[in-house]
Amino acid sequence: MSDERVQALESDLSDGGTWKCDRWAGGGGGDYIAGLKFGAWLAEHRVPVAVPAGELCASAAALAALGAPQMMKSARGVLAFHGPTPALPPVQKIILRSLLTIWKVPDRIVDRILALKPGEMWIPEGDDLELLVASRGG
């Protein structure tokens, strides 16, 4: 996910619709800041996100998806977070925590995301996944 891709997605979704977080729509990740910017846009414009069967919504795209007011996730779609490389400095962790709190991401999920070390991957499952999707109106 790059700034250019974010601008294209914003243009594509400006008339409504659902962002399909998949490998073709920047779902494979990319720039952390671009992901947060797109998440803020999703929140502001109330655009829902879908994680389709057989697709990966990861990294910066997974963070962006947390800004969506609603998430529809297929049982066979994968939502994955990882610790950024290099590790976030303390001030950026505070900013990320604040943004996720504004987006009403449950504290347990926020804590888990912020605890990830550089390169460490987390795929929410079970109760964590149910809590996350429910918090997104899904």
C-alpha positions, 0 to 999 in steps of 0.5 A: 500500500503506497500513497499512490495506491491509497489515492486511487482507492479513495477515488474508486470508493468516493461514490460508496461501496465496500473496500475489498482488502485483497492482494489486488487492492493493496491487501498485501501490505506496504507503507505503515503511514499510508495504511493509517491514512487510508484507515482514517479515510475509511473511517471518515467516509464510513466505507466498510471493508471485506476480507474475501475467501482465499485472500490476504489482508495484511500489514498496512492494509490490515491496519487500514481495515481497522478504520472501517466502520464495518468488516465482513470477513470470510472464514477463509480470508486472512487478516494478519498484523505484524510488527513494523520494521524498524520498531515504532518509536514510543511516540508513534506507538502512542499515536497508533494507540490513540488512533485505534482507540478513536476507531473503537478497536478493543483494548485487547486487540490494540495491546496485541498489535502494539506488542508485536516485535518487528517481523512478528506476525499475528493472525487473530483467531477464535475469541480475538477474531470474533471480538475484532469483527464485532467491534467493526459492526460485522 
